[in-house]
Amino acid sequence: MTSDPVAPPVSPLDQWPPRWSPAAVIFDCDGLLVDTEGQWVALQEEYLARHGAALDPVTRRQITGRAADLVVLAIAEAVGKDPHQVGAELLAEHRGHIGEGLTPLPGALETLRSIAAVRPVAVASNSPRDMLDTKLETLELTELVDVSIAIEDVAEAKPAPDMYLAAARELGADPTDCLGFEDSETGADAARAAGLQLIAVPSIPGQEPCAPRRLTSLDDPVLARWISAWEPRR
């Protein structure tokens, strides 16, 4: 006699707005809070074009949101150059413009500020530390964020769960009691692997992050009403 299959757990985010509220919240940065992911992808495409090369759609989708070293390897293969040279050229150009014209995505700053008023907040990013700090300082978010996790802070970058596990640990929260916000497939895989409840807000065409709840923008009125109902825990 066989037993009936066990139904998968239901996410509290299946209800919108949820009755659940998180103990802490962890945000991605690029492509979620600020449009740097789009700038980074555009820089890669310009670099490829200058070398008479291009990435196929599958590769482009796979490397979006990944750590820079994996992106560099794919581009180096496409252009037929040494990865160290490609990495130095791409990152030097990216660093040279990272603090210029940073554009918050719709609803991003308002959402982060409203959550930071009632919950511990972290930012977990595949960016190097210097670049992540520049973004947070330029957007005047440093005082709002309790913890920031950069690529140097963990053994493995997203899509491994390390960043989200580290952020939850630093916030003193169980990962399963945390809410994550991500825009990319890579980041969503990391957040889910860490056990977070997840809201996906894709901003790059072709990205289809898997999450219990997906929004078209952080400027979502139901999201704002839900957050406004959270009881302060600080």
Secondary structure as GFF3:
##gff-version 3
##sequence-region A 1 234
A	DSSP	three_ten_helix	12	14	.	.	.	ID=ss1
A	DSSP	beta_strand	24	27	.	.	.	ID=ss2
A	DSSP	alpha_helix	36	50	.	.	.	ID=ss3
A	DSSP	alpha_helix	57	63	.	.	.	ID=ss4
A	DSSP	alpha_helix	68	79	.	.	.	ID=ss5
A	DSSP	alpha_helix	83	97	.	.	.	ID=ss6
A	DSSP	alpha_helix	108	116	.	.	.	ID=ss7
A	DSSP	beta_strand	121	124	.	.	.	ID=ss8
A	DSSP	alpha_helix	129	138	.	.	.	ID=ss9
A	DSSP	beta_strand	147	149	.	.	.	ID=ss10
A	DSSP	three_ten_helix	151	153	.	.	.	ID=ss11
A	DSSP	alpha_helix	162	171	.	.	.	ID=ss12
A	DSSP	three_ten_helix	175	177	.	.	.	ID=ss13
A	DSSP	beta_strand	178	182	.	.	.	ID=ss14
A	DSSP	alpha_helix	185	194	.	.	.	ID=ss15
A	DSSP	beta_strand	197	200	.	.	.	ID=ss16
A	DSSP	beta_strand	213	214	.	.	.	ID=ss17
A	DSSP	alpha_helix	221	228	.	.	.	ID=ss18
###
